[in-house]
Amino acid sequence: MRVAIVGAGAIARTHLGHLGALGHDVVAVCDPLPERARALAAPIGAEAHADWRPMLEAVRMDALFVCSPPATHAAPACAALERGIPVYLEKPLARSLGDGREIVSTWEASGCACAVGYQWRSL
């Protein structure tokens, strides 16, 4: 599976390791701080992007992990779902009721999988 990641912080690094162990190919990493995106992407040969919008247009992916701060989840998650790309969102879903409703309604209309991660609970 070809996966792209929005956000290049600590939780994204954790997901990167698990995705690799499961045999998935992380093909792109996006972070508004280009050096953070490059630092996560370069060792695995993924593309680095500073903006998720052109990344969604340019990169062929089978899923998108949104690991950015919660207040920034809605826009990339909804854009991916509208393109038919399944989304994994780090918790919490959103910081505002409006963003949460937008994500849920876009997910419902998309027919795609959308999961909100509570992975530590499962461990």
All heavy atoms as an XYZ file, in Angstrom:
901
protein
N       0.839     -1.171      0.000
C       0.000      0.000      0.000
C       0.888      1.238      0.000
O       1.866      1.300      0.731
C      -0.905     -0.016      1.236
C      -1.822      1.186      1.296
S      -2.948      1.186      2.702
C      -3.957     -0.205      2.300
N       0.541      2.216     -0.814
C       1.280      3.481     -0.902
C       0.603      4.493      0.019
O      -0.555      4.843     -0.171
C       1.271      3.980     -2.340
C       2.036      3.071     -3.302
C       1.840      3.473     -4.746
N       2.182      4.856     -4.990
C       3.411      5.310     -5.282
N       4.402      4.463     -5.376
N       3.628      6.593     -5.486
N       1.343      4.959      1.024
C       0.799      5.839      2.051
C       1.531      7.170      2.032
O       2.749      7.214      1.877
C       0.937      5.192      3.449
C       0.398      6.103      4.542
C       0.250      3.831      3.486
N       0.786      8.251      2.206
C       1.372      9.577      2.405
C       1.003     10.038      3.807
O      -0.021      9.625      4.362
C       0.854     10.563      1.368
N       1.846     10.898      4.371
C       1.650     11.371      5.735
C       1.656     12.894      5.748
O       2.555     13.517      5.185
C       2.749     10.852      6.675
C       2.741      9.323      6.722
C       2.582     11.430      8.075
C       3.853      8.716      7.556
N       0.663     13.488      6.402
C       0.635     14.928      6.654
C       1.040     15.129      8.110
O       0.393     14.599      9.020
C      -0.766     15.529      6.398
C      -0.813     16.985      6.836
C      -1.137     15.396      4.933
N       2.103     15.872      8.323
C       2.656     16.091      9.650
C       3.890     15.228      9.831
O       3.862     14.029      9.532
N       4.982     15.822     10.275
C       6.244     15.081     10.395
C       6.799     15.140     11.814
O       7.999     15.186     12.019
C       7.268     15.634      9.396
N       5.903     15.113     12.789
C       6.322     15.131     14.186
C       6.546     13.737     14.731
O       6.668     12.753     13.985
N       6.566     13.642     16.050
C       6.888     12.388     16.734
C       5.902     11.278     16.395
O       6.308     10.129     16.170
C       6.938     12.615     18.239
N       4.617     11.567     16.375
C       3.641     10.508     16.109
C       3.766     10.014     14.669
O       3.602      8.829     14.400
C       2.206     10.938     16.468
C       1.279      9.717     16.522
C       1.662     11.972     15.504
C       1.625      8.711     17.593
N       4.096     10.908     13.741
C       4.304     10.483     12.353
C       5.499      9.538     12.266
O       5.457      8.537     11.537
C       4.509     11.694     11.450
N       6.560      9.828     13.011
C       7.722      8.939     13.022
C       7.343      7.549     13.546
O       7.798      6.526     13.030
C       8.852      9.533     13.874
C       9.624     10.619     13.172
C      10.891     11.001     13.933
N      10.641     11.534     15.267
C      10.293     12.796     15.509
N      10.135     13.646     14.519
N      10.101     13.206     16.741
N       6.490      7.519     14.553
C       6.038      6.237     15.096
C       5.259      5.462     14.041
O       5.495      4.268     13.825
C       5.171      6.464     16.346
O       5.966      7.128     17.335
C       4.651      5.159     16.902
N       4.332      6.137     13.369
C       3.553      5.481     12.325
C       4.454      5.007     11.185
O       4.241      3.932     10.628
C       2.475      6.413     11.777
C       1.338      6.612     12.707
N       0.550      5.579     13.177
C       0.837      7.736     13.272
C      -0.384      6.061     13.978
N      -0.227      7.369     14.054
N       5.437      5.803     10.846
C       6.360      5.446      9.769
C       7.024      4.101     10.050
O       7.096      3.237      9.174
C       7.408      6.555      9.615
C       8.311      6.473      8.418
C       7.553      6.837      7.157
C       9.489      7.421      8.607
N       7.471      3.911     11.273
C       8.092      2.645     11.638
C       7.133      1.476     11.534
O       7.482      0.418     11.002
N       5.901      1.657     12.016
C       4.917      0.576     11.960
C       4.494      0.285     10.524
O       4.338     -0.885     10.148
C       3.694      0.915     12.810
C       3.992      0.948     14.280
N       4.361     -0.164     15.000
C       3.986      1.974     15.161
C       4.571      0.170     16.259
N       4.353      1.461     16.381
N       4.318      1.320      9.729
C       3.927      1.112      8.335
C       5.004      0.331      7.583
O       4.704     -0.579      6.821
C       3.655      2.455      7.646
C       2.377      3.159      8.090
C       2.378      4.621      7.641
C       1.152      2.431      7.564
N       6.259      0.693      7.820
C       7.357     -0.030      7.179
C       7.411     -1.483      7.614
O       7.609     -2.380      6.794
N       7.213     -1.730      8.912
C       7.243     -3.096      9.432
C       6.125     -3.948      8.833
O       6.273     -5.163      8.694
C       7.147     -3.080     10.954
N       5.030     -3.305      8.474
C       3.902     -4.013      7.869
C       4.038     -4.146      6.350
O       3.164     -4.709      5.698
C       2.596     -3.290      8.207
C       2.190     -3.348      9.681
C       1.035     -2.392      9.958
C       1.834     -4.771     10.081
N       5.121     -3.601      5.798
C       5.367     -3.733      4.373
C       4.728     -2.663      3.508
O       4.694     -2.796      2.291
N       4.236     -1.603      4.125
C       3.647     -0.507      3.353
C       4.738      0.459      2.911
O       5.778      0.586      3.564
C       2.586      0.223      4.171
C       1.458     -0.668      4.592
N       0.664     -1.345      3.695
C       1.020     -1.020      5.821
C      -0.234     -2.052      4.345
N      -0.035     -1.891      5.650
N       4.498      1.134      1.815
C       5.461      2.057      1.226
C       5.013      3.489      1.497
O       4.016      3.939      0.937
C       5.529      1.789     -0.284
C       6.612      2.560     -0.976
O       7.545      3.056     -0.298
O       6.534      2.675     -2.212
N       5.727      4.186      2.367
C       5.425      5.606      2.591
C       6.084      6.373      1.455
O       7.302      6.367      1.309
C       5.910      6.089      3.970
C       5.670      7.585      4.130
C       5.190      5.313      5.080
N       5.248      6.997      0.628
C       5.733      7.614     -0.604
C       5.900      9.121     -0.504
O       6.575      9.722     -1.331
C       4.808      7.265     -1.791
C       4.868      5.771     -2.079
C       3.376      7.715     -1.540
N       5.270      9.745      0.505
C       5.377     11.201      0.645
C       5.117     11.599      2.086
O       4.306     10.983      2.781
C       4.387     11.907     -0.277
N       5.812     12.654      2.495
C       5.645     13.243      3.822
C       5.501     14.742      3.638
O       6.267     15.365      2.896
C       6.856     12.947      4.736
C       6.690     13.624      6.092
C       7.056     11.447      4.898
N       4.519     15.312      4.322
C       4.270     16.748      4.213
C       4.339     17.386      5.588
O       3.795     16.855      6.563
C       2.876     16.958      3.618
S       2.387     18.683      3.579
N       4.990     18.514      5.662
C       5.031     19.316      6.882
C       5.295     20.758      6.457
O       6.075     20.982      5.529
C       6.147     18.835      7.819
C       5.992     19.388      9.223
O       6.412     20.529      9.471
O       5.427     18.653     10.073
N       4.644     21.732      7.107
C       4.896     23.132      6.723
C       6.338     23.574      6.954
O       6.772     24.571      6.393
C       3.911     23.937      7.569
C       3.409     23.016      8.616
C       3.626     21.617      8.140
N       7.068     22.825      7.772
C       8.500     23.080      7.930
C       9.227     22.096      7.013
O       9.345     20.899      7.325
C       8.936     22.876      9.378
C       8.268     23.795     10.401
C       8.671     23.406     11.812
C       8.610     25.247     10.106
N       9.682     22.568      5.856
C      10.273     21.664      4.857
C      11.392     20.785      5.397
O      11.514     19.624      5.001
C      10.775     22.605      3.767
C       9.984     23.854      3.933
C       9.673     23.960      5.401
N      12.187     21.312      6.324
C      13.289     20.512      6.857
C      12.769     19.316      7.660
O      13.373     18.253      7.665
C      14.255     21.365      7.687
C      13.659     22.009      8.927
C      12.908     23.328      8.692
O      12.731     23.749      7.537
O      12.500     23.934      9.691
N      11.629     19.475      8.318
C      11.038     18.340      9.046
C      10.519     17.289      8.072
O      10.704     16.087      8.292
C       9.902     18.821      9.950
C      10.392     19.439     11.235
C       9.269     19.988     12.065
N       8.221     19.002     12.317
C       7.541     18.905     13.446
N       7.800     19.728     14.438
N       6.603     18.009     13.589
N       9.868     17.749      7.010
C       9.378     16.799      5.997
C      10.548     16.040      5.376
O      10.496     14.815      5.235
C       8.578     17.539      4.927
N      11.610     16.744      5.025
C      12.783     16.094      4.422
C      13.439     15.114      5.388
O      13.858     14.024      4.995
C      13.801     17.145      3.968
C      13.431     17.832      2.669
C      14.586     18.658      2.120
N      15.004     19.725      3.020
C      14.478     20.956      3.041
N      13.520     21.281      2.192
N      14.925     21.866      3.883
N      13.530     15.499      6.661
C      14.184     14.636      7.648
C      13.449     13.301      7.797
O      14.079     12.259      8.001
C      14.258     15.336      9.000
N      12.138     13.302      7.678
C      11.360     12.071      7.790
C      11.330     11.309      6.466
O      11.382     10.081      6.452
C       9.936     12.408      8.244
C       9.137     11.311      8.912
C       9.835     10.802     10.167
C       7.753     11.811      9.262
N      11.280     12.043      5.365
C      11.127     11.425      4.045
C      12.433     10.867      3.483
O      12.434      9.785      2.881
C      10.540     12.444      3.068
N      13.524     11.581      3.629
C      14.779     11.213      2.968
C      15.265      9.797      3.296
O      15.631      9.051      2.380
C      15.863     12.241      3.274
N      15.289      9.380      4.556
C      15.822      8.049      4.857
C      15.050      6.897      4.218
O      15.595      5.804      4.053
C      15.739      7.959      6.385
C      15.681      9.363      6.858
C      14.969     10.124      5.780
N      13.803      7.130      3.847
C      12.998      6.058      3.248
C      12.751      6.276      1.760
O      12.010      5.527      1.124
C      11.660      5.885      3.994
C      10.853      7.191      3.959
C      11.891      5.421      5.419
C       9.418      7.031      4.399
N      13.338      7.328      1.199
C      13.195      7.602     -0.226
C      11.839      8.158     -0.619
O      11.445      8.069     -1.777
N      11.137      8.767      0.332
C       9.832      9.365      0.047
C      10.009     10.808     -0.407
O      11.044     11.431     -0.162
C       8.947      9.317      1.295
N       8.994     11.321     -1.069
C       8.987     12.736     -1.445
C       8.700     13.581     -0.206
O       7.933     13.162      0.665
C       7.890     13.019     -2.474
C       8.089     12.348     -3.796
C       6.967     12.671     -4.769
O       6.269     13.689     -4.600
O       6.782     11.882     -5.711
N       9.277     14.772     -0.159
C       9.004     15.723      0.921
C       8.231     16.901      0.349
O       8.573     17.403     -0.726
C      10.311     16.197      1.554
N       7.190     17.302      1.052
C       6.341     18.420      0.626
C       6.108     19.358      1.795
O       6.031     18.918      2.938
C       4.981     17.911      0.129
C       5.080     17.063     -1.092
N       4.901     17.568     -2.356
C       5.350     15.743     -1.246
C       5.048     16.592     -3.237
N       5.332     15.478     -2.588
N       5.972     20.643      1.483
C       5.670     21.644      2.512
C       4.186     21.976      2.554
O       3.732     22.657      3.466
C       6.485     22.915      2.269
N       3.421     21.499      1.582
C       1.992     21.796      1.499
C       1.272     20.533      1.036
O       1.649     19.929      0.025
C       1.764     22.945      0.507
C       0.341     23.457      0.473
O      -0.604     22.683      0.758
O       0.159     24.643      0.153
N       0.234     20.144      1.744
C      -0.490     18.917      1.399
C      -1.301     19.051      0.115
O      -1.580     18.053     -0.534
C      -1.395     18.473      2.556
C      -2.428     19.482      2.958
C      -2.320     20.426      3.935
C      -3.718     19.672      2.374
N      -3.461     21.178      3.997
C      -4.346     20.738      3.050
C      -4.414     19.037      1.343
C      -5.619     21.186      2.728
C      -5.688     19.488      1.022
C      -6.275     20.555      1.714
N      -1.680     20.259     -0.265
C      -2.515     20.431     -1.465
C      -1.808     19.930     -2.729
O      -2.349     19.069     -3.426
C      -2.950     21.888     -1.608
C      -3.919     22.326     -0.535
C      -4.030     23.864     -0.483
N      -4.685     24.320      0.712
C      -4.090     24.560      1.877
N      -2.790     24.391      2.010
N      -4.784     24.966      2.910
N      -0.627     20.437     -3.049
C       0.064     19.907     -4.232
C       0.472     18.446     -4.062
O       0.538     17.702     -5.044
C       1.268     20.821     -4.421
C       1.356     21.676     -3.231
C       0.060     21.599     -2.494
N       0.718     18.027     -2.820
C       1.056     16.624     -2.605
C      -0.103     15.726     -3.024
O       0.103     14.721     -3.712
C       1.407     16.366     -1.133
C       1.805     14.927     -0.860
S       2.173     14.581      0.876
C       0.511     14.456      1.554
N      -1.330     16.088     -2.651
C      -2.492     15.285     -3.040
C      -2.667     15.245     -4.552
O      -3.127     14.249     -5.094
C      -3.774     15.823     -2.394
C      -4.032     15.445     -0.952
C      -5.363     16.024     -0.486
C      -4.020     13.950     -0.738
N      -2.307     16.321     -5.217
C      -2.429     16.364     -6.682
C      -1.346     15.537     -7.373
O      -1.605     14.897     -8.383
C      -2.335     17.816     -7.171
C      -3.491     18.700     -6.744
C      -4.811     18.269     -7.353
O      -4.826     17.806     -8.505
O      -5.836     18.382     -6.647
N      -0.138     15.544     -6.813
C       1.011     14.983     -7.517
C       1.348     13.542     -7.161
O       1.966     12.838     -7.964
C       2.246     15.855     -7.257
N       0.971     13.107     -5.978
C       1.431     11.807     -5.485
C       0.308     10.781     -5.561
O      -0.790     11.025     -5.079
C       1.938     11.937     -4.028
C       2.330     10.582     -3.472
C       3.114     12.904     -3.958
N       0.613      9.636     -6.164
C      -0.350      8.532     -6.172
C      -0.244      7.813     -4.836
O       0.824      7.337     -4.448
C      -0.046      7.572     -7.316
C      -1.093      6.462     -7.456
C      -0.812      5.554     -8.629
N       0.436      4.818     -8.526
C       0.603      3.694     -7.807
N      -0.387      3.193     -7.132
N       1.787      3.096     -7.799
N      -1.367      7.772     -4.115
C      -1.380      7.138     -2.801
C      -2.643      6.309     -2.633
O      -3.670      6.594     -3.240
C      -1.271      8.196     -1.703
C      -2.468      9.131     -1.624
S      -2.261     10.535     -0.513
C      -1.219     11.622     -1.485
N      -2.533      5.307     -1.787
C      -3.675      4.456     -1.473
C      -4.328      4.858     -0.159
O      -5.448      4.440      0.128
C      -3.234      2.992     -1.381
C      -2.620      2.510     -2.679
O      -3.233      2.702     -3.739
O      -1.499      1.952     -2.637
N      -3.619      5.626      0.653
C      -4.148      6.091      1.933
C      -3.367      7.314      2.386
O      -2.206      7.500      1.998
C      -4.052      4.996      2.988
N      -4.019      8.117      3.216
C      -3.384      9.306      3.791
C      -3.482      9.228      5.302
O      -4.568      9.005      5.848
C      -4.076     10.580      3.296
C      -3.519     11.886      3.859
C      -2.114     12.163      3.304
C      -4.446     13.052      3.552
N      -2.358      9.397      5.969
C      -2.327      9.521      7.426
C      -2.229     11.008      7.741
O      -1.322     11.684      7.251
C      -1.105      8.805      8.013
C      -1.309      7.352      8.275
C      -1.849      6.503      7.322
C      -0.950      6.811      9.492
C      -2.033      5.151      7.570
C      -1.117      5.460      9.758
C      -1.665      4.630      8.800
N      -3.152     11.515      8.546
C      -3.131     12.920      8.952
C      -2.660     12.957     10.402
O      -3.406     12.606     11.322
C      -4.505     13.596      8.778
C      -4.432     15.058      9.215
C      -4.969     13.498      7.327
N      -1.417     13.382     10.583
C      -0.765     13.398     11.892
C      -0.358     14.812     12.286
O       0.574     15.012     13.064
C       0.472     12.502     11.867
S       0.138     10.793     11.426
N      -1.041     15.781     11.742
C      -0.774     17.181     12.037
C      -1.577     17.580     13.283
O      -2.391     16.792     13.777
C      -1.167     18.040     10.833
O      -2.531     17.825     10.508
N      -1.393     18.793     13.798
C      -2.182     19.226     14.951
C      -3.685     19.139     14.649
O      -4.115     19.377     13.517
C      -1.737     20.670     15.171
C      -0.340     20.705     14.627
C      -0.376     19.795     13.428
N      -4.488     18.765     15.643
C      -5.918     18.529     15.429
C      -6.681     19.675     14.761
O      -7.608     19.424     13.992
C      -6.452     18.275     16.840
C      -5.274     17.760     17.588
C      -4.089     18.469     17.019
N      -6.302     20.894     15.008
C      -7.008     22.026     14.396
C      -6.796     22.080     12.884
O      -7.506     22.800     12.187
C      -6.572     23.341     15.037
N      -5.843     21.287     12.375
C      -5.566     21.284     10.931
C      -6.030     20.006     10.243
O      -5.728     19.797      9.069
C      -4.059     21.477     10.672
O      -3.354     20.332     11.172
C      -3.528     22.735     11.326
N      -6.768     19.157     10.921
C      -7.177     17.868     10.346
C      -8.191     17.976      9.218
O      -8.138     17.219      8.251
C      -7.783     16.969     11.431
C      -6.784     16.366     12.351
N      -7.151     15.517     13.367
C      -5.433     16.472     12.432
C      -6.077     15.127     14.026
N      -5.022     15.699     13.483
N      -9.173     18.853      9.347
C     -10.334     18.841      8.445
C      -9.953     19.015      6.974
O     -10.403     18.233      6.130
C     -11.351     19.896      8.864
N      -9.180     20.010      6.659
C      -8.926     20.312      5.245
C      -8.240     19.161      4.502
O      -8.737     18.713      3.462
C      -8.140     21.610      5.105
N      -7.092     18.635      4.976
C      -6.482     17.549      4.216
C      -7.302     16.261      4.252
O      -7.362     15.533      3.255
C      -5.107     17.357      4.864
C      -5.210     17.983      6.204
C      -6.236     19.065      6.090
N      -7.940     15.975      5.384
C      -8.757     14.755      5.474
C      -9.915     14.821      4.488
O     -10.160     13.859      3.738
C      -9.270     14.566      6.899
N     -10.620     15.931      4.467
C     -11.760     16.063      3.553
C     -11.315     16.052      2.095
O     -11.966     15.423      1.252
C     -12.557     17.323      3.883
S     -13.433     17.213      5.458
N     -10.216     16.716      1.788
C      -9.722     16.741      0.406
C      -9.367     15.331     -0.057
O      -9.661     14.954     -1.197
C      -8.519     17.672      0.290
N      -8.742     14.545      0.814
C      -8.395     13.172      0.443
C      -9.659     12.328      0.265
O      -9.794     11.607     -0.731
C      -7.484     12.555      1.504
N     -10.574     12.419      1.204
C     -11.814     11.639      1.108
C     -12.588     11.992     -0.152
O     -13.144     11.108     -0.812
C     -12.665     11.853      2.359
C     -12.110     11.230      3.644
C     -12.843     11.773      4.860
C     -12.167      9.710      3.579
N     -12.631     13.267     -0.500
C     -13.322     13.694     -1.727
C     -12.680     13.092     -2.973
O     -13.332     12.931     -4.000
C     -13.346     15.214     -1.818
C     -14.298     15.840     -0.820
C     -14.135     17.348     -0.686
O     -13.157     17.926     -1.236
O     -14.980     17.950     -0.001
N     -11.400     12.752     -2.900
C     -10.686     12.122     -4.023
C     -10.771     10.598     -3.965
O     -10.139      9.908     -4.760
C      -9.217     12.548     -4.001
C      -8.978     13.977     -4.404
C      -7.515     14.358     -4.152
N      -7.170     15.650     -4.686
C      -7.480     16.814     -4.148
N      -8.184     16.850     -3.028
N      -7.116     17.943     -4.704
N     -11.474     10.068     -2.981
C     -11.592      8.623     -2.856
C     -10.409      7.962     -2.171
O     -10.184      6.775     -2.327
N      -9.655      8.744     -1.403
C      -8.482      8.223     -0.698
C      -8.857      7.969      0.760
O      -9.267      8.899      1.461
C      -7.307      9.224     -0.769
C      -6.921      9.496     -2.225
C      -6.115      8.714      0.042
C      -5.966     10.678     -2.401
N      -8.723      6.737      1.239
C      -8.990      6.453      2.649
C      -8.051      7.251      3.559
O      -6.902      7.537      3.192
C      -8.723      4.954      2.776
C      -8.916      4.430      1.388
C      -8.419      5.527      0.483
N      -8.548      7.583      4.752
C      -7.825      8.467      5.667
C      -7.740      7.848      7.060
O      -8.719      7.297      7.568
C      -8.523      9.840      5.766
C      -7.905     10.710      6.849
C      -8.468     10.563      4.422
N      -6.555      7.966      7.654
C      -6.345      7.664      9.067
C      -6.054      8.999      9.732
O      -5.125      9.706      9.342
C      -5.160      6.711      9.247
C      -4.785      6.466     10.682
C      -5.284      5.366     11.371
C      -3.939      7.332     11.355
C      -4.941      5.135     12.701
C      -3.594      7.115     12.678
C      -4.098      6.026     13.347
O      -3.756      5.807     14.652
N      -6.845      9.352     10.735
C      -6.665     10.611     11.463
C      -6.150     10.330     12.859
O      -6.684      9.478     13.569
C      -8.007     11.339     11.613
C      -8.546     12.051     10.406
C     -10.021     12.338     10.595
C      -7.786     13.338     10.201
N      -5.140     11.066     13.255
C      -4.718     10.997     14.640
C      -5.814     11.613     15.506
O      -6.564     12.476     15.054
C      -3.406     11.768     14.836
C      -2.188     10.907     14.892
C      -2.274      9.788     15.898
O      -2.752      9.985     17.036
O      -1.860      8.679     15.555
N      -5.891     11.172     16.731
C      -6.868     11.724     17.654
C      -6.406     13.080     18.161
O      -5.205     13.338     18.150
C      -7.102     10.767     18.809
C      -5.847     10.521     19.652
C      -6.145      9.578     20.761
C      -5.025      9.309     21.679
N      -3.688      9.640     21.405
N      -7.273     13.922     18.564
C      -8.718     13.822     18.398
C      -9.120     14.131     16.951
O      -8.343     14.712     16.203
C      -9.275     14.873     19.350
C      -8.211     15.925     19.405
C      -6.904     15.163     19.263
N     -10.332     13.758     16.617
C     -10.847     13.980     15.265
C     -10.672     15.430     14.836
O     -10.203     15.712     13.736
C     -12.327     13.595     15.215
C     -13.082     13.922     13.936
C     -12.596     13.046     12.804
C     -14.574     13.757     14.139
N     -11.083     16.354     15.699
C     -11.042     17.784     15.368
C     -11.036     18.594     16.660
O     -11.304     18.063     17.738
C     -12.252     18.157     14.520
N     -10.777     19.871     16.537
C     -10.802     20.777     17.688
C     -12.109     21.567     17.773
O     -12.381     22.190     18.782
C      -9.635     21.761     17.636
C      -8.345     21.155     18.039
C      -8.286     21.002     19.550
N      -6.967     20.579     19.944
C      -6.731     19.695     20.895
N      -7.721     19.151     21.554
N      -5.510     19.358     21.195
N     -12.874     21.539     16.699
C     -14.147     22.261     16.732
C     -15.257     21.350     16.238
O     -15.030     20.426     15.452
C     -14.084     23.518     15.859
O     -14.093     23.178     14.493
N     -16.459     21.629     16.713
C     -17.617     20.853     16.291
C     -17.822     20.975     14.784
O     -18.115     19.988     14.113
C     -18.863     21.328     17.047
C     -20.160     20.581     16.750
C     -20.019     19.101     17.054
C     -21.302     21.201     17.546
N     -17.634     22.174     14.241
C     -17.801     22.377     12.796
C     -16.845     21.530     11.983
O     -17.249     20.901     10.996
N     -15.577     21.493     12.389
C     -14.599     20.666     11.676
C     -14.956     19.184     11.793
O     -14.853     18.430     10.830
C     -13.188     20.893     12.211
C     -12.538     22.159     11.694
O     -13.142     22.856     10.855
O     -11.402     22.441     12.138
N     -15.368     18.771     12.978
C     -15.744     17.379     13.171
C     -16.916     16.987     12.291
O     -16.907     15.937     11.652
N     -17.909     17.852     12.230
C     -19.070     17.571     11.377
C     -18.677     17.531      9.904
O     -19.186     16.711      9.135
C     -20.159     18.604     11.618
C     -20.879     18.385     12.915
C     -21.993     19.378     13.113
N     -22.782     19.011     14.283
C     -23.502     19.846     14.979
N     -23.573     21.121     14.632
N     -24.183     19.426     16.021
N     -17.791     18.428      9.500
C     -17.339     18.450      8.106
C     -16.610     17.155      7.743
O     -16.848     16.557      6.690
C     -16.422     19.647      7.854
C     -15.917     19.732      6.429
C     -14.946     20.874      6.189
O     -14.576     21.587      7.141
O     -14.544     21.035      5.026
N     -15.738     16.693      8.627
C     -15.018     15.446      8.373
C     -16.001     14.278      8.272
O     -15.932     13.470      7.340
C     -13.963     15.186      9.466
C     -12.840     16.228      9.383
C     -13.384     13.767      9.342
C     -11.911     16.252     10.596
N     -16.922     14.196      9.212
C     -17.867     13.076      9.219
C     -18.768     13.107      7.990
O     -18.983     12.075      7.334
C     -18.691     13.057     10.523
C     -19.842     12.052     10.441
C     -17.789     12.733     11.710
N     -19.285     14.273      7.615
C     -20.174     14.323      6.453
C     -19.413     14.024      5.156
O     -19.936     13.351      4.266
C     -20.914     15.658      6.367
O     -20.025     16.710      6.128
N     -18.175     14.475      5.061
C     -17.369     14.168      3.872
C     -17.060     12.676      3.817
O     -17.132     12.049      2.759
C     -16.067     14.991      3.861
O     -16.402     16.381      3.952
C     -15.262     14.742      2.609
N     -16.733     12.104      4.962
C     -16.482     10.667      5.025
C     -17.730      9.884      4.604
O     -17.633      8.980      3.777
C     -16.058     10.273      6.441
C     -16.254      8.821      6.725
C     -15.571      7.774      6.171
C     -17.224      8.248      7.589
N     -16.045      6.578      6.662
C     -17.067      6.848      7.540
C     -18.198      8.778      8.423
C     -17.862      5.980      8.281
C     -18.987      7.917      9.166
C     -18.811      6.534      9.083
N     -18.884     10.242      5.139
C     -20.119      9.529      4.800
C     -20.409      9.590      3.300
O     -20.816      8.595      2.703
C     -21.299     10.087      5.594
C     -21.245      9.733      7.063
C     -22.341     10.385      7.877
O     -22.810     11.487      7.521
O     -22.734      9.788      8.899
N     -20.194     10.744      2.705
C     -20.456     10.907      1.267
C     -19.425     10.184      0.405
O     -19.715      9.807     -0.726
C     -20.480     12.392      0.906
N     -18.228      9.975      0.938
C     -17.138      9.420      0.136
C     -17.227      7.915     -0.079
O     -16.732      7.405     -1.086
C     -15.791      9.741      0.787
O     -15.559      8.906      1.915
N     -17.760      7.201      0.866
C     -17.756      5.748      0.788
C     -16.396      5.138      1.104
O     -16.191      3.942      0.939
N     -15.455      5.954      1.541
C     -14.103      5.501      1.887
C     -14.000      5.157      3.364
O     -14.804      5.601      4.169
C     -13.083      6.608      1.614
S     -12.750      6.889     -0.107
N     -12.958      4.430      3.683
C     -12.640      4.183      5.084
C     -12.025      5.446      5.670
O     -11.244      6.139      5.021
C     -11.660      3.029      5.205
N     -12.411      5.737      6.910
C     -11.809      6.839      7.667
C     -11.760      6.388      9.116
O     -12.789      6.057      9.697
C     -12.618      8.118      7.517
S     -11.874      9.540      8.374
N     -10.561      6.333      9.668
C     -10.384      5.869     11.040
C      -9.733      6.958     11.867
O      -8.867      7.686     11.386
C      -9.516      4.618     11.057
N     -10.160      7.050     13.113
C      -9.528      7.952     14.070
C      -8.715      7.082     15.014
O      -9.241      6.157     15.627
C     -10.576      8.780     14.846
C      -9.883      9.692     15.850
C     -11.424      9.594     13.883
N      -7.430      7.376     15.111
C      -6.518      6.489     15.809
C      -6.512      6.611     17.304
O      -6.271      7.666     17.860
N      -6.771      5.507     17.928
C      -6.567      5.343     19.357
C      -5.680      4.119     19.538
O      -5.983      3.204     20.281
C      -7.906      5.177     20.075
C      -8.682      6.460     20.134
C      -9.604      6.788     19.158
C      -8.433      7.379     21.151
C     -10.285      7.985     19.198
C      -9.135      8.587     21.192
C     -10.041      8.872     20.227
O     -10.713     10.061     20.260
N      -4.561      4.095     18.776
C      -3.732      2.919     18.693
C      -3.124      2.529     20.037
O      -2.935      1.352     20.300
C      -2.637      3.089     17.620
C      -1.507      3.993     17.974
C      -1.854      5.473     17.837
O      -2.943      5.851     17.481
N      -0.897      6.324     18.139
N      -2.800      3.474     20.899
C      -2.189      3.114     22.172
C      -3.167      2.295     23.017
O      -2.763      1.417     23.765
C      -1.732      4.337     22.946
C      -0.714      5.128     22.174
C      -0.809      6.427     21.808
C       0.548      4.684     21.668
N       0.299      6.816     21.085
C       1.136      5.757     20.999
C       1.209      3.470     21.704
C       2.378      5.645     20.385
C       2.451      3.361     21.097
C       3.015      4.452     20.441
N      -4.433      2.556     22.885
C      -5.452      1.792     23.607
C      -5.436      0.333     23.155
O      -5.632     -0.576     23.955
C      -6.827      2.417     23.338
C      -7.943      1.716     24.033
C      -9.210      2.496     23.786
N     -10.327      1.770     24.335
C     -11.553      1.841     23.873
N     -11.819      2.618     22.849
N     -12.512      1.173     24.422
N      -5.185      0.113     21.884
C      -5.176     -1.244     21.341
C      -3.936     -2.023     21.730
O      -3.933     -3.249     21.671
C      -5.273     -1.194     19.810
O      -6.469     -0.562     19.423
N      -2.870     -1.328     22.085
C      -1.642     -2.027     22.464
C      -1.784     -2.643     23.835
O      -1.097     -3.463     24.272
C      -0.446     -1.074     22.436
C      -0.106     -0.514     21.042
C       1.015      0.505     21.167
C       0.296     -1.631     20.098
